[in-house]
Amino acid sequence: MTNGDLRRGHQRAHESIPNEDRLVALGRVIDAQESGPSTLGQRPRRHAGVDGNARLTSSVAAVIFVLLALEGVTILRIGNLLNMHVFVGVLLIPIVVVKISSASWRFAKYYSGDPEYRRKGPPALILRLLGPLVIALTVVVFASGVGLIILPAPFRNELFFIHRASFILWLGALGVHVLGHLSETLRLAPRDWLVRTRRQVAGASTRQWILVWSVALGLVAALALTPQAYGWFRKELKPFETVSNTRPSRISNSVELKPGWACEVARE
């Protein structure tokens, strides 16, 4: 073998190195593309777990907050806005069930010793103590409200008292609960709905559909139950007169169209 052959062999060997580097780089790009866009300049996607639970809880809480604000407006003019009050109240029920379920899941996982939830830690002590009370009062408020719509007239005076009293207690406990979670809700609620952040935690589409279907189910239930509220005062007004006045009275022919437990009776 001559010196020229040796030089040509070394030259071919050196020329093959860049080609090998390019092949290795190309392989890395292909692997990155197959594993998803999160490996290309983004943080690796985390599995749902505690972060997914926190996102679901916050996004549902944001929807509940908006609907409760609307419900509060109807309370100011309950007689004229009864249809909206009942509609929004029933609409809230499936969404509230999702919120209670997601919060209870975190509670169960933390106290069962799940490492991921233990690392995240519990909420503040006051929020942990209020949690069961908020859930219990929530159930009483919504159950008594539905009972006012569907149960026979003899139960409605008692149900109205329960509904009103539990709502006052619930409002106070809920105010502390909302303030305690407000910053977390504002920070996490939009993340599953923004292109930039939705891929950071797996399961964003599932969480979105859970919220969408809970709203859809609430709409169906609200459309079905809201018309039932108008049967209260048409059939039996007298059982409800004791809510606002214990003195005997006679109902005139010009009674304004309002529910029995919010009826303003025109007296002669």
Sequence and secondary structure as in RCSB ss.txt:
>XXXX:A:sequence
MTNGDLRRGHQRAHESIPNEDRLVALGRVIDAQESGPSTLGQRPRRHAGVDGNARLTSSVAAVIFVLLALEGVTI
LRIGNLLNMHVFVGVLLIPIVVVKISSASWRFAKYYSGDPEYRRKGPPALILRLLGPLVIALTVVVFASGVGLII
LPAPFRNELFFIHRASFILWLGALGVHVLGHLSETLRLAPRDWLVRTRRQVAGASTRQWILVWSVALGLVAALAL
TPQAYGWFRKELKPFETVSNTRPSRISNSVELKPGWACEVARE
>XXXX:A:secstr
  HHHHHHHHHHHHHHHHHHHHHHHHHHHHHHHHH GGGSSS   B SHHHHHHHHHHHHHHHHHHHHHHHHHHH
HTTTTTHHHHHHHHHHHHHHHHHHHHHHHHHHHHHHTT HHHHHH    HHHHHHHHHHHHHHHHHHHHHHHHHH
S GGGHHHHHHHHHHHHHHHHHHHHHHHHHHHHHHHHHTTTTTSHHHHTTBTTHHHHHHHHHHHHHHHHHHHHHH
GGGGGHHHHH  GGGHHHH  S     TT  S  GGG      
